[in-house]
Amino acid sequence: MRLVIAAALAASLAPALSRADDRFTALKQRAERLPSLPGFLERFVGGCRDAFERHACEQNVRQSRRAFEGKTLLTTVSAAELARAESDGSRFRIVLTPFIDGGSGYALTHGEPVGQDQAGRPRIGFVVLHGALRPGVADLEFRSPFRTGFVEMEVVFRPEGTWKLRRRDGGYYQGVRARFLGVRLVDLRTGDEIASRVL
């Protein structure tokens, strides 16, 4: 299911965008920043494969999950492979794939993947951001950080469990099922916010 923001009326667009920005900032201030997303994913999912260490490993995983239960967390990741931007000269639309590869064999996802696409990749619903281009920002300028990969994403989320999906070529995809509470895209070249959304 695609998650979308209803477009605001032109007359109230600037205040609406300001409120969205304020809401994300407030959300971020209440969150605990993760020092390492891969480390969090490894502790939360737990790859307990060693038969001799499995019992102790599984106990550690349960303790880790309890420690994160109910917490609001914050992580920052590259959005170069996650975001696709479109604009028509006055408005923009950014489509995010909320499947963040933690680089440790595990992923952080908004919700749980449902099946696989034709290429065998986990299929998950998009998160969509809409808004108006800022005054003086041309279409080409807006798309530039997405084309060059200079886009960073802050994600505020709450972990809700784990998921596991069999790969077509053997083995499994695994990850943490989370509820994304808010996302913010930042232009790495300038540090400016591109767009944000509180879900």
N, C-alpha and C positions, 0 to 999 in steps of 0.2 A: 504494500500500500504506500503510495506516495504521500509524503507529508508536505503540505504547502502553506504558505502565508497568504492570506487574502490581501489583494492590492489595496492600498489606501487611496483615498480620493486625492487628487492633485493638490487641492487647497490645503490639505492637512498632512501632506507627505513628510515634510521636514520635521515637524514635531513628532510624528510617528516614528521616524527613524531615530530621532534623539531618544525617545522613550525606550526603544529596543536596545540601544547602546547602553543606556543607564541600567536596564534590567540585567543585561549580561554582566556588566561590571559588578553589580550587587551580588549576582550569583557566583561570580568568580571569587569575590572576597570571602564568601562563606565556605569555599571549597579547600580541601587539603591537596597541595601540589604533590604529585608523585615524583620522587627523585629519578625513577627509571620505569618506563612503561614495560619493557621486556621483563624486568625483575618482578614487577607486579603480576604480570600474566603468568609467569612461571610459578610463582607462589600460589596464585589463586587456582589455576588449572591443575597443576601438579602432575608431572610425568613420572609416576612411581613405577618404574619398570624393573628395577633390581629386586629379585625375589628375596634376598637377604635383608634389604633395607626397606622393603615395601611397607611394613607395619609402621615403622617410625616415620617414614615419608608421608603416609596417609594421615597420620596424626598431625604432622606439621601443616599439611594442606588444610585440614579442618580448622586448626587454630588460626591460620591465615585468613580463611574465609570469615570466621567469627570476628576477627579484628577489623575487617573491612565492612562488616554488616551495617547497613544503614548510613554509611558515610557518603558524603559528596566529594568526589575527587576531580582533580584537574590535571590534564596532560597537554603537552604541546607537541605536534607532529608536523611533518611535511605534508602539504595537501597537493603536491605536484601531480600525483597519480589518482587523487581522489575527487578533484573538482573539475567540472566542465562549465565554462562561462559562455553566456550568450548575451548579446545586447543589440538594441535596434537604434542606437543613437540617443535615446532619451531614458530608456529603462533597461535593467539588466535582469538576468535569471541565471542563478548558479545552481547546478545539480551536483550534489555530493553523494558519493557512494560511502555509506558509513561502515566500511569494513577496513579497519586499520591493522595492517600487518605489523606485529610487534617485533619482527626480526628474530624471534626466538622459537619459531615453529607454531606460535599461537597468534590469535587475532583478537582485537577488541571490536565489538559490533554493537550497533543500535538495534536491539532486538536479536532474533535468531535467524540465521540463513534458512531458507526454505528450498531445498533441492539445489540443483545446479543448472547452469545455462548450457547452451549447445557446446561450448568450449570446455565444459567440466568445471567451471568456476562456481563457487557458492553464490546463490542468488539471494539478494536482499533488497528491501525497499529503499528508495532514494529519500534524501532530505533536500528540500528545495528552498532557496532563498530568493526573494524578489525585492526589487527596489528601484529607485530612480538614480540615474547617474548624477554625480555631484556637479554643480555648475562649473563649467570650464573643463570638464573631463571628457575627452573625445572617446569614441568607441575603441579606437586602436590603442589608446593609452590604457583604458580599462582592461582590455584583454592581455596586455603585455606581460604582466607577472604570471598569468596562467600559461602563456605560450613558452615563457623562459623557465618556468618551474620555481619562481621565487615567491611562492605562496606558502604561508605557514598557517596552521589551524590550531586554535585552542579549543579543547573539548572539556566541558564540565559534565560529569556523568555519575551515575550510581550503579555499582555492580549488582546484578540480580541473579546470577547463576552461571553455569557453563553450558556449552553445547559441543556436539561432536558430529561430524558428517563424513561418511565414507567417501574417499576419493575413487574416481573411476580407474586410476592407474595403480591402486593399492594404497594402504595406509589410510590416514584420516586427516581432515581439517579439524582443528580444535580451537576453542576460544572462550572468551568471557562474554556472556550475554549481559548487556548493560542498557540502561535507559539514559540516552543522551538528554541532558537538561538544557544545554545551550552550546552553540558553536560560534566561533568568531574567526574570520579569515583576515590575515594581515599581509600586507605587501612587505616582503623582507628587505627590499631595497630602501624603503623610506620609513618603515615602522608604522605606517598608516593603516587604519582599519579599512578593509574593503567592504565587508558586510558582516552582520551578526544576526543571530536569531536565537530566541529563547523558545524552546519547544514546549 
